[in-house]
Amino acid sequence: MPKKKTNKAAAKRIKKTARGKYKYMRAGRGHLLSSKSRKRKRHLRRGGILSKAESLRAKELLAS
């Protein structure tokens, strides 16, 4: 049986934490920032943690 390949697109966007959770950076910070409020941009700076269901999908994508 062949080895599973890592999905490189997902690997660049999702990182596994020391406790086994998966973190990501939020979208929407690339451009058109002048129309977004200061509060919205501040909250976008913080990363997010994937939910349990999404973590299972990420685990499959990052299986190497």
PDB file of N, CA, C, O and CB in Angstrom:
ATOM      1  N   MET A   1       0.842  -1.185   0.000  1.00  0.00           N
ATOM      2  CA  MET A   1       0.000   0.000   0.000  1.00  0.00           C
ATOM      3  C   MET A   1       0.885   1.246   0.000  1.00  0.00           C
ATOM      4  O   MET A   1       1.808   1.337   0.810  1.00  0.00           O
ATOM      5  CB  MET A   1      -0.957  -0.001   1.223  1.00  0.00           C
ATOM      6  N   PRO A   2       0.626   2.206  -0.887  1.00  0.00           N
ATOM      7  CA  PRO A   2       1.470   3.397  -0.952  1.00  0.00           C
ATOM      8  C   PRO A   2       1.261   4.319   0.251  1.00  0.00           C
ATOM      9  O   PRO A   2       0.225   4.288   0.915  1.00  0.00           O
ATOM     10  CB  PRO A   2       1.194   4.158  -2.238  1.00  0.00           C
ATOM     11  N   LYS A   3       2.272   5.133   0.502  1.00  0.00           N
ATOM     12  CA  LYS A   3       2.178   6.100   1.598  1.00  0.00           C
ATOM     13  C   LYS A   3       1.196   7.206   1.223  1.00  0.00           C
ATOM     14  O   LYS A   3       0.953   7.469   0.045  1.00  0.00           O
ATOM     15  CB  LYS A   3       3.572   6.698   1.931  1.00  0.00           C
ATOM     16  N   LYS A   4       0.634   7.854   2.258  1.00  0.00           N
ATOM     17  CA  LYS A   4      -0.243   8.994   2.020  1.00  0.00           C
ATOM     18  C   LYS A   4       0.613  10.229   1.814  1.00  0.00           C
ATOM     19  O   LYS A   4       1.639  10.396   2.473  1.00  0.00           O
ATOM     20  CB  LYS A   4      -1.238   9.197   3.196  1.00  0.00           C
ATOM     21  N   LYS A   5       0.198  11.093   0.903  1.00  0.00           N
ATOM     22  CA  LYS A   5       0.926  12.328   0.654  1.00  0.00           C
ATOM     23  C   LYS A   5       0.320  13.471   1.461  1.00  0.00           C
ATOM     24  O   LYS A   5      -0.891  13.534   1.676  1.00  0.00           O
ATOM     25  CB  LYS A   5       0.920  12.666  -0.844  1.00  0.00           C
ATOM     26  N   THR A   6       1.185  14.362   1.894  1.00  0.00           N
ATOM     27  CA  THR A   6       0.732  15.571   2.570  1.00  0.00           C
ATOM     28  C   THR A   6       0.155  16.536   1.547  1.00  0.00           C
ATOM     29  O   THR A   6       0.740  16.742   0.484  1.00  0.00           O
ATOM     30  CB  THR A   6       1.888  16.233   3.355  1.00  0.00           C
ATOM     31  N   ASN A   7      -0.986  17.125   1.864  1.00  0.00           N
ATOM     32  CA  ASN A   7      -1.561  18.155   1.014  1.00  0.00           C
ATOM     33  C   ASN A   7      -0.802  19.443   1.308  1.00  0.00           C
ATOM     34  O   ASN A   7      -0.966  20.031   2.377  1.00  0.00           O
ATOM     35  CB  ASN A   7      -3.112  18.321   1.259  1.00  0.00           C
ATOM     36  N   LYS A   8       0.033  19.885   0.358  1.00  0.00           N
ATOM     37  CA  LYS A   8       0.919  21.019   0.586  1.00  0.00           C
ATOM     38  C   LYS A   8       0.165  22.328   0.771  1.00  0.00           C
ATOM     39  O   LYS A   8       0.620  23.199   1.511  1.00  0.00           O
ATOM     40  CB  LYS A   8       1.882  21.151  -0.559  1.00  0.00           C
ATOM     41  N   ALA A   9      -0.975  22.480   0.113  1.00  0.00           N
ATOM     42  CA  ALA A   9      -1.774  23.700   0.287  1.00  0.00           C
ATOM     43  C   ALA A   9      -2.249  23.808   1.728  1.00  0.00           C
ATOM     44  O   ALA A   9      -2.221  24.890   2.315  1.00  0.00           O
ATOM     45  CB  ALA A   9      -2.984  23.712  -0.680  1.00  0.00           C
ATOM     46  N   ALA A  10      -2.688  22.686   2.300  1.00  0.00           N
ATOM     47  CA  ALA A  10      -3.153  22.680   3.685  1.00  0.00           C
ATOM     48  C   ALA A  10      -1.985  22.850   4.651  1.00  0.00           C
ATOM     49  O   ALA A  10      -2.120  23.514   5.679  1.00  0.00           O
ATOM     50  CB  ALA A  10      -3.910  21.380   3.991  1.00  0.00           C
ATOM     51  N   ALA A  11      -0.841  22.253   4.326  1.00  0.00           N
ATOM     52  CA  ALA A  11       0.320  22.318   5.209  1.00  0.00           C
ATOM     53  C   ALA A  11       0.822  23.746   5.370  1.00  0.00           C
ATOM     54  O   ALA A  11       1.372  24.095   6.415  1.00  0.00           O
ATOM     55  CB  ALA A  11       1.436  21.434   4.676  1.00  0.00           C
ATOM     56  N   LYS A  12       0.636  24.581   4.339  1.00  0.00           N
ATOM     57  CA  LYS A  12       1.071  25.972   4.423  1.00  0.00           C
ATOM     58  C   LYS A  12       0.107  26.816   5.247  1.00  0.00           C
ATOM     59  O   LYS A  12       0.474  27.899   5.702  1.00  0.00           O
ATOM     60  CB  LYS A  12       1.212  26.561   3.029  1.00  0.00           C
ATOM     61  N   ARG A  13      -1.105  26.346   5.445  1.00  0.00           N
ATOM     62  CA  ARG A  13      -2.133  27.131   6.124  1.00  0.00           C
ATOM     63  C   ARG A  13      -2.463  26.658   7.521  1.00  0.00           C
ATOM     64  O   ARG A  13      -2.940  27.444   8.339  1.00  0.00           O
ATOM     65  CB  ARG A  13      -3.366  27.126   5.320  1.00  0.00           C
ATOM     66  N   ILE A  14      -2.220  25.385   7.815  1.00  0.00           N
ATOM     67  CA  ILE A  14      -2.617  24.791   9.092  1.00  0.00           C
ATOM     68  C   ILE A  14      -1.383  24.232   9.784  1.00  0.00           C
ATOM     69  O   ILE A  14      -0.562  23.554   9.166  1.00  0.00           O
ATOM     70  CB  ILE A  14      -3.686  23.678   8.887  1.00  0.00           C
ATOM     71  N   LYS A  15      -1.262  24.528  11.090  1.00  0.00           N
ATOM     72  CA  LYS A  15      -0.158  23.991  11.880  1.00  0.00           C
ATOM     73  C   LYS A  15      -0.733  23.222  13.060  1.00  0.00           C
ATOM     74  O   LYS A  15      -1.780  23.577  13.601  1.00  0.00           O
ATOM     75  CB  LYS A  15       0.795  25.125  12.365  1.00  0.00           C
ATOM     76  N   LYS A  16      -0.035  22.170  13.447  1.00  0.00           N
ATOM     77  CA  LYS A  16      -0.463  21.375  14.597  1.00  0.00           C
ATOM     78  C   LYS A  16       0.221  21.925  15.845  1.00  0.00           C
ATOM     79  O   LYS A  16       1.427  22.175  15.836  1.00  0.00           O
ATOM     80  CB  LYS A  16      -0.129  19.856  14.395  1.00  0.00           C
ATOM     81  N   THR A  17      -0.546  22.114  16.919  1.00  0.00           N
ATOM     82  CA  THR A  17       0.013  22.631  18.158  1.00  0.00           C
ATOM     83  C   THR A  17       0.598  21.483  18.968  1.00  0.00           C
ATOM     84  O   THR A  17       0.435  20.314  18.620  1.00  0.00           O
ATOM     85  CB  THR A  17      -1.059  23.388  18.975  1.00  0.00           C
ATOM     86  N   ALA A  18       1.280  21.831  20.050  1.00  0.00           N
ATOM     87  CA  ALA A  18       1.917  20.832  20.910  1.00  0.00           C
ATOM     88  C   ALA A  18       0.880  19.923  21.572  1.00  0.00           C
ATOM     89  O   ALA A  18       1.168  18.764  21.870  1.00  0.00           O
ATOM     90  CB  ALA A  18       2.771  21.521  21.981  1.00  0.00           C
ATOM     91  N   ARG A  19      -0.310  20.444  21.799  1.00  0.00           N
ATOM     92  CA  ARG A  19      -1.356  19.652  22.454  1.00  0.00           C
ATOM     93  C   ARG A  19      -2.240  18.900  21.468  1.00  0.00           C
ATOM     94  O   ARG A  19      -3.219  18.265  21.859  1.00  0.00           O
ATOM     95  CB  ARG A  19      -2.215  20.547  23.310  1.00  0.00           C
ATOM     96  N   GLY A  20      -1.886  18.975  20.175  1.00  0.00           N
ATOM     97  CA  GLY A  20      -2.612  18.187  19.187  1.00  0.00           C
ATOM     98  C   GLY A  20      -3.753  18.898  18.493  1.00  0.00           C
ATOM     99  O   GLY A  20      -4.453  18.301  17.676  1.00  0.00           O
ATOM    100  N   LYS A  21      -3.951  20.172  18.810  1.00  0.00           N
ATOM    101  CA  LYS A  21      -4.997  20.932  18.116  1.00  0.00           C
ATOM    102  C   LYS A  21      -4.415  21.498  16.835  1.00  0.00           C
ATOM    103  O   LYS A  21      -3.201  21.476  16.631  1.00  0.00           O
ATOM    104  CB  LYS A  21      -5.568  22.075  19.017  1.00  0.00           C
ATOM    105  N   TYR A  22      -5.293  22.010  15.965  1.00  0.00           N
ATOM    106  CA  TYR A  22      -4.851  22.581  14.698  1.00  0.00           C
ATOM    107  C   TYR A  22      -5.199  24.054  14.672  1.00  0.00           C
ATOM    108  O   TYR A  22      -6.350  24.428  14.900  1.00  0.00           O
ATOM    109  CB  TYR A  22      -5.491  21.844  13.498  1.00  0.00           C
ATOM    110  N   LYS A  23      -4.202  24.904  14.393  1.00  0.00           N
ATOM    111  CA  LYS A  23      -4.424  26.340  14.362  1.00  0.00           C
ATOM    112  C   LYS A  23      -4.233  26.865  12.948  1.00  0.00           C
ATOM    113  O   LYS A  23      -3.556  26.247  12.127  1.00  0.00           O
ATOM    114  CB  LYS A  23      -3.480  27.058  15.337  1.00  0.00           C
ATOM    115  N   TYR A  24      -4.841  28.018  12.677  1.00  0.00           N
ATOM    116  CA  TYR A  24      -4.768  28.636  11.360  1.00  0.00           C
ATOM    117  C   TYR A  24      -4.866  30.137  11.534  1.00  0.00           C
ATOM    118  O   TYR A  24      -5.307  30.627  12.573  1.00  0.00           O
ATOM    119  CB  TYR A  24      -5.888  28.107  10.418  1.00  0.00           C
ATOM    120  N   MET A  25      -4.453  30.862  10.507  1.00  0.00           N
ATOM    121  CA  MET A  25      -4.606  32.315  10.517  1.00  0.00           C
ATOM    122  C   MET A  25      -5.873  32.668   9.743  1.00  0.00           C
ATOM    123  O   MET A  25      -6.187  32.053   8.724  1.00  0.00           O
ATOM    124  CB  MET A  25      -3.351  33.026   9.898  1.00  0.00           C
ATOM    125  N   ARG A  26      -6.578  33.647  10.236  1.00  0.00           N
ATOM    126  CA  ARG A  26      -7.858  34.015   9.624  1.00  0.00           C
ATOM    127  C   ARG A  26      -7.668  34.734   8.285  1.00  0.00           C
ATOM    128  O   ARG A  26      -6.668  35.420   8.073  1.00  0.00           O
ATOM    129  CB  ARG A  26      -8.658  34.903  10.577  1.00  0.00           C
ATOM    130  N   ALA A  27      -8.610  34.571   7.417  1.00  0.00           N
ATOM    131  CA  ALA A  27      -8.561  35.213   6.099  1.00  0.00           C
ATOM    132  C   ALA A  27      -9.068  36.650   6.206  1.00  0.00           C
ATOM    133  O   ALA A  27      -9.762  37.004   7.159  1.00  0.00           O
ATOM    134  CB  ALA A  27      -9.402  34.414   5.062  1.00  0.00           C
ATOM    135  N   GLY A  28      -8.712  37.475   5.214  1.00  0.00           N
ATOM    136  CA  GLY A  28      -9.261  38.825   5.140  1.00  0.00           C
ATOM    137  C   GLY A  28      -8.285  39.905   5.499  1.00  0.00           C
ATOM    138  O   GLY A  28      -8.687  41.056   5.667  1.00  0.00           O
ATOM    139  N   ARG A  29      -6.990  39.579   5.626  1.00  0.00           N
ATOM    140  CA  ARG A  29      -6.003  40.587   5.987  1.00  0.00           C
ATOM    141  C   ARG A  29      -5.090  40.948   4.814  1.00  0.00           C
ATOM    142  O   ARG A  29      -4.080  41.625   4.999  1.00  0.00           O
ATOM    143  CB  ARG A  29      -5.170  40.098   7.156  1.00  0.00           C
ATOM    144  N   GLY A  30      -5.442  40.499   3.617  1.00  0.00           N
ATOM    145  CA  GLY A  30      -4.557  40.689   2.484  1.00  0.00           C
ATOM    146  C   GLY A  30      -4.621  42.065   1.854  1.00  0.00           C
ATOM    147  O   GLY A  30      -3.582  42.659   1.565  1.00  0.00           O
ATOM    148  N   HIS A  31      -5.817  42.583   1.635  1.00  0.00           N
ATOM    149  CA  HIS A  31      -5.958  43.865   0.938  1.00  0.00           C
ATOM    150  C   HIS A  31      -7.315  44.459   1.286  1.00  0.00           C
ATOM    151  O   HIS A  31      -8.102  43.851   2.012  1.00  0.00           O
ATOM    152  CB  HIS A  31      -5.806  43.692  -0.611  1.00  0.00           C
ATOM    153  N   LEU A  32      -7.581  45.658   0.759  1.00  0.00           N
ATOM    154  CA  LEU A  32      -8.821  46.408   1.037  1.00  0.00           C
ATOM    155  C   LEU A  32      -9.019  46.639   2.538  1.00  0.00           C
ATOM    156  O   LEU A  32     -10.127  46.503   3.057  1.00  0.00           O
ATOM    157  CB  LEU A  32     -10.038  45.657   0.464  1.00  0.00           C
ATOM    158  N   LEU A  33      -7.927  46.988   3.225  1.00  0.00           N
ATOM    159  CA  LEU A  33      -7.991  47.127   4.683  1.00  0.00           C
ATOM    160  C   LEU A  33      -8.581  48.463   5.124  1.00  0.00           C
ATOM    161  O   LEU A  33      -9.027  48.596   6.264  1.00  0.00           O
ATOM    162  CB  LEU A  33      -6.608  46.969   5.275  1.00  0.00           C
ATOM    163  N   SER A  34      -8.589  49.444   4.238  1.00  0.00           N
ATOM    164  CA  SER A  34      -9.089  50.759   4.643  1.00  0.00           C
ATOM    165  C   SER A  34     -10.591  50.749   4.893  1.00  0.00           C
ATOM    166  O   SER A  34     -11.096  51.564   5.665  1.00  0.00           O
ATOM    167  CB  SER A  34      -8.755  51.793   3.583  1.00  0.00           C
ATOM    168  N   SER A  35     -11.299  49.847   4.256  1.00  0.00           N
ATOM    169  CA  SER A  35     -12.753  49.793   4.438  1.00  0.00           C
ATOM    170  C   SER A  35     -13.154  48.960   5.644  1.00  0.00           C
ATOM    171  O   SER A  35     -14.323  48.954   6.029  1.00  0.00           O
ATOM    172  CB  SER A  35     -13.414  49.233   3.196  1.00  0.00           C
ATOM    173  N   LYS A  36     -12.209  48.261   6.243  1.00  0.00           N
ATOM    174  CA  LYS A  36     -12.513  47.419   7.408  1.00  0.00           C
ATOM    175  C   LYS A  36     -12.232  48.198   8.678  1.00  0.00           C
ATOM    176  O   LYS A  36     -11.302  49.003   8.729  1.00  0.00           O
ATOM    177  CB  LYS A  36     -11.687  46.104   7.385  1.00  0.00           C
ATOM    178  N   SER A  37     -13.032  47.961   9.695  1.00  0.00           N
ATOM    179  CA  SER A  37     -12.877  48.704  10.943  1.00  0.00           C
ATOM    180  C   SER A  37     -11.617  48.258  11.685  1.00  0.00           C
ATOM    181  O   SER A  37     -11.084  47.175  11.442  1.00  0.00           O
ATOM    182  CB  SER A  37     -14.117  48.517  11.836  1.00  0.00           C
ATOM    183  N   ARG A  38     -11.160  49.108  12.584  1.00  0.00           N
ATOM    184  CA  ARG A  38      -9.970  48.798  13.372  1.00  0.00           C
ATOM    185  C   ARG A  38     -10.205  47.542  14.216  1.00  0.00           C
ATOM    186  O   ARG A  38      -9.320  46.697  14.349  1.00  0.00           O
ATOM    187  CB  ARG A  38      -9.591  49.995  14.276  1.00  0.00           C
ATOM    188  N   LYS A  39     -11.390  47.435  14.774  1.00  0.00           N
ATOM    189  CA  LYS A  39     -11.728  46.276  15.602  1.00  0.00           C
ATOM    190  C   LYS A  39     -11.700  44.987  14.784  1.00  0.00           C
ATOM    191  O   LYS A  39     -11.198  43.959  15.240  1.00  0.00           O
ATOM    192  CB  LYS A  39     -13.110  46.462  16.242  1.00  0.00           C
ATOM    193  N   ARG A  40     -12.242  45.056  13.577  1.00  0.00           N
ATOM    194  CA  ARG A  40     -12.284  43.878  12.703  1.00  0.00           C
ATOM    195  C   ARG A  40     -10.880  43.420  12.330  1.00  0.00           C
ATOM    196  O   ARG A  40     -10.588  42.224  12.338  1.00  0.00           O
ATOM    197  CB  ARG A  40     -13.088  44.181  11.433  1.00  0.00           C
ATOM    198  N   LYS A  41     -10.009  44.377  12.002  1.00  0.00           N
ATOM    199  CA  LYS A  41      -8.628  44.042  11.637  1.00  0.00           C
ATOM    200  C   LYS A  41      -7.869  43.479  12.837  1.00  0.00           C
ATOM    201  O   LYS A  41      -7.048  42.574  12.688  1.00  0.00           O
ATOM    202  CB  LYS A  41      -7.900  45.284  11.086  1.00  0.00           C
ATOM    203  N   ARG A  42      -8.142  44.011  14.016  1.00  0.00           N
ATOM    204  CA  ARG A  42      -7.484  43.531  15.237  1.00  0.00           C
ATOM    205  C   ARG A  42      -7.867  42.085  15.525  1.00  0.00           C
ATOM    206  O   ARG A  42      -7.021  41.279  15.913  1.00  0.00           O
ATOM    207  CB  ARG A  42      -7.851  44.423  16.436  1.00  0.00           C
ATOM    208  N   HIS A  43      -9.124  41.762  15.337  1.00  0.00           N
ATOM    209  CA  HIS A  43      -9.579  40.389  15.580  1.00  0.00           C
ATOM    210  C   HIS A  43      -9.065  39.417  14.522  1.00  0.00           C
ATOM    211  O   HIS A  43      -8.873  38.234  14.803  1.00  0.00           O
ATOM    212  CB  HIS A  43     -11.100  40.343  15.621  1.00  0.00           C
ATOM    213  N   LEU A  44      -8.845  39.914  13.310  1.00  0.00           N
ATOM    214  CA  LEU A  44      -8.308  39.063  12.254  1.00  0.00           C
ATOM    215  C   LEU A  44      -6.844  38.711  12.493  1.00  0.00           C
ATOM    216  O   LEU A  44      -6.342  37.723  11.956  1.00  0.00           O
ATOM    217  CB  LEU A  44      -8.459  39.745  10.909  1.00  0.00           C
ATOM    218  N   ARG A  45      -6.154  39.530  13.310  1.00  0.00           N
ATOM    219  CA  ARG A  45      -4.752  39.256  13.617  1.00  0.00           C
ATOM    220  C   ARG A  45      -4.591  37.955  14.383  1.00  0.00           C
ATOM    221  O   ARG A  45      -3.615  37.230  14.190  1.00  0.00           O
ATOM    222  CB  ARG A  45      -4.153  40.400  14.415  1.00  0.00           C
ATOM    223  N   ARG A  46      -5.543  37.662  15.244  1.00  0.00           N
ATOM    224  CA  ARG A  46      -5.454  36.462  16.067  1.00  0.00           C
ATOM    225  C   ARG A  46      -5.810  35.236  15.236  1.00  0.00           C
ATOM    226  O   ARG A  46      -6.717  35.278  14.404  1.00  0.00           O
ATOM    227  CB  ARG A  46      -6.378  36.570  17.296  1.00  0.00           C
ATOM    228  N   GLY A  47      -5.100  34.165  15.468  1.00  0.00           N
ATOM    229  CA  GLY A  47      -5.384  32.918  14.764  1.00  0.00           C
ATOM    230  C   GLY A  47      -6.616  32.240  15.329  1.00  0.00           C
ATOM    231  O   GLY A  47      -7.204  32.703  16.307  1.00  0.00           O
ATOM    232  N   GLY A  48      -6.994  31.158  14.717  1.00  0.00           N
ATOM    233  CA  GLY A  48      -8.136  30.399  15.177  1.00  0.00           C
ATOM    234  C   GLY A  48      -7.760  28.948  15.397  1.00  0.00           C
ATOM    235  O   GLY A  48      -6.731  28.483  14.908  1.00  0.00           O
ATOM    236  N   ILE A  49      -8.593  28.239  16.131  1.00  0.00           N
ATOM    237  CA  ILE A  49      -8.410  26.813  16.367  1.00  0.00           C
ATOM    238  C   ILE A  49      -9.527  26.086  15.630  1.00  0.00           C
ATOM    239  O   ILE A  49     -10.697  26.450  15.746  1.00  0.00           O
ATOM    240  CB  ILE A  49      -8.416  26.471  17.906  1.00  0.00           C
ATOM    241  N   LEU A  50      -9.161  25.060  14.874  1.00  0.00           N
ATOM    242  CA  LEU A  50     -10.173  24.307  14.131  1.00  0.00           C
ATOM    243  C   LEU A  50     -11.073  23.528  15.080  1.00  0.00           C
ATOM    244  O   LEU A  50     -10.637  23.088  16.144  1.00  0.00           O
ATOM    245  CB  LEU A  50      -9.507  23.351  13.131  1.00  0.00           C
ATOM    246  N   SER A  51     -12.328  23.362  14.687  1.00  0.00           N
ATOM    247  CA  SER A  51     -13.274  22.582  15.478  1.00  0.00           C
ATOM    248  C   SER A  51     -12.914  21.103  15.403  1.00  0.00           C
ATOM    249  O   SER A  51     -12.042  20.708  14.629  1.00  0.00           O
ATOM    250  CB  SER A  51     -14.722  22.815  14.990  1.00  0.00           C
ATOM    251  N   LYS A  52     -13.575  20.301  16.196  1.00  0.00           N
ATOM    252  CA  LYS A  52     -13.310  18.864  16.234  1.00  0.00           C
ATOM    253  C   LYS A  52     -13.516  18.226  14.861  1.00  0.00           C
ATOM    254  O   LYS A  52     -12.690  17.430  14.414  1.00  0.00           O
ATOM    255  CB  LYS A  52     -14.211  18.185  17.270  1.00  0.00           C
ATOM    256  N   ALA A  53     -14.616  18.573  14.197  1.00  0.00           N
ATOM    257  CA  ALA A  53     -14.919  17.997  12.888  1.00  0.00           C
ATOM    258  C   ALA A  53     -13.882  18.425  11.846  1.00  0.00           C
ATOM    259  O   ALA A  53     -13.427  17.607  11.047  1.00  0.00           O
ATOM    260  CB  ALA A  53     -16.328  18.412  12.436  1.00  0.00           C
ATOM    261  N   GLU A  54     -13.511  19.703  11.856  1.00  0.00           N
ATOM    262  CA  GLU A  54     -12.524  20.197  10.907  1.00  0.00           C
ATOM    263  C   GLU A  54     -11.139  19.631  11.207  1.00  0.00           C
ATOM    264  O   GLU A  54     -10.338  19.427  10.295  1.00  0.00           O
ATOM    265  CB  GLU A  54     -12.485  21.723  10.931  1.00  0.00           C
ATOM    266  N   SER A  55     -10.858  19.377  12.485  1.00  0.00           N
ATOM    267  CA  SER A  55      -9.563  18.812  12.862  1.00  0.00           C
ATOM    268  C   SER A  55      -9.368  17.429  12.270  1.00  0.00           C
ATOM    269  O   SER A  55      -8.259  17.065  11.881  1.00  0.00           O
ATOM    270  CB  SER A  55      -9.432  18.749  14.375  1.00  0.00           C
ATOM    271  N   LEU A  56     -10.441  16.662  12.202  1.00  0.00           N
ATOM    272  CA  LEU A  56     -10.349  15.324  11.613  1.00  0.00           C
ATOM    273  C   LEU A  56     -10.027  15.415  10.125  1.00  0.00           C
ATOM    274  O   LEU A  56      -9.266  14.602   9.600  1.00  0.00           O
ATOM    275  CB  LEU A  56     -11.662  14.546  11.828  1.00  0.00           C
ATOM    276  N   ARG A  57     -10.610  16.406   9.444  1.00  0.00           N
ATOM    277  CA  ARG A  57     -10.303  16.617   8.023  1.00  0.00           C
ATOM    278  C   ARG A  57      -8.869  17.085   7.847  1.00  0.00           C
ATOM    279  O   ARG A  57      -8.182  16.654   6.921  1.00  0.00           O
ATOM    280  CB  ARG A  57     -11.270  17.641   7.405  1.00  0.00           C
ATOM    281  N   ALA A  58      -8.413  17.969   8.735  1.00  0.00           N
ATOM    282  CA  ALA A  58      -7.046  18.482   8.648  1.00  0.00           C
ATOM    283  C   ALA A  58      -6.040  17.368   8.903  1.00  0.00           C
ATOM    284  O   ALA A  58      -4.978  17.326   8.281  1.00  0.00           O
ATOM    285  CB  ALA A  58      -6.834  19.629   9.650  1.00  0.00           C
ATOM    286  N   LYS A  59      -6.373  16.480   9.804  1.00  0.00           N
ATOM    287  CA  LYS A  59      -5.474  15.350  10.115  1.00  0.00           C
ATOM    288  C   LYS A  59      -5.260  14.486   8.880  1.00  0.00           C
ATOM    289  O   LYS A  59      -4.148  14.019   8.635  1.00  0.00           O
ATOM    290  CB  LYS A  59      -6.048  14.489  11.271  1.00  0.00           C
ATOM    291  N   GLU A  60      -6.310  14.271   8.105  1.00  0.00           N
ATOM    292  CA  GLU A  60      -6.205  13.502   6.873  1.00  0.00           C
ATOM    293  C   GLU A  60      -5.334  14.224   5.842  1.00  0.00           C
ATOM    294  O   GLU A  60      -4.514  13.606   5.163  1.00  0.00           O
ATOM    295  CB  GLU A  60      -7.598  13.237   6.296  1.00  0.00           C
ATOM    296  N   LEU A  61      -5.525  15.540   5.737  1.00  0.00           N
ATOM    297  CA  LEU A  61      -4.775  16.320   4.758  1.00  0.00           C
ATOM    298  C   LEU A  61      -3.292  16.394   5.101  1.00  0.00           C
ATOM    299  O   LEU A  61      -2.440  16.411   4.211  1.00  0.00           O
ATOM    300  CB  LEU A  61      -5.349  17.718   4.658  1.00  0.00           C
ATOM    301  N   LEU A  62      -2.990  16.440   6.393  1.00  0.00           N
ATOM    302  CA  LEU A  62      -1.603  16.607   6.832  1.00  0.00           C
ATOM    303  C   LEU A  62      -0.921  15.273   7.109  1.00  0.00           C
ATOM    304  O   LEU A  62       0.231  15.251   7.542  1.00  0.00           O
ATOM    305  CB  LEU A  62      -1.551  17.472   8.078  1.00  0.00           C
ATOM    306  N   ALA A  63      -1.608  14.162   6.867  1.00  0.00           N
ATOM    307  CA  ALA A  63      -0.994  12.846   7.085  1.00  0.00           C
ATOM    308  C   ALA A  63       0.176  12.677   6.122  1.00  0.00           C
ATOM    309  O   ALA A  63       0.018  12.752   4.904  1.00  0.00           O
ATOM    310  CB  ALA A  63      -2.036  11.697   6.893  1.00  0.00           C
ATOM    311  N   SER A  64       1.346  12.447   6.695  1.00  0.00           N
ATOM    312  CA  SER A  64       2.522  12.308   5.845  1.00  0.00           C
ATOM    313  C   SER A  64       3.241  10.999   6.100  1.00  0.00           C
ATOM    314  O   SER A  64       4.258  10.719   5.465  1.00  0.00           O
ATOM    315  CB  SER A  64       3.471  13.468   6.064  1.00  0.00           C
TER     316      SER A  64
END
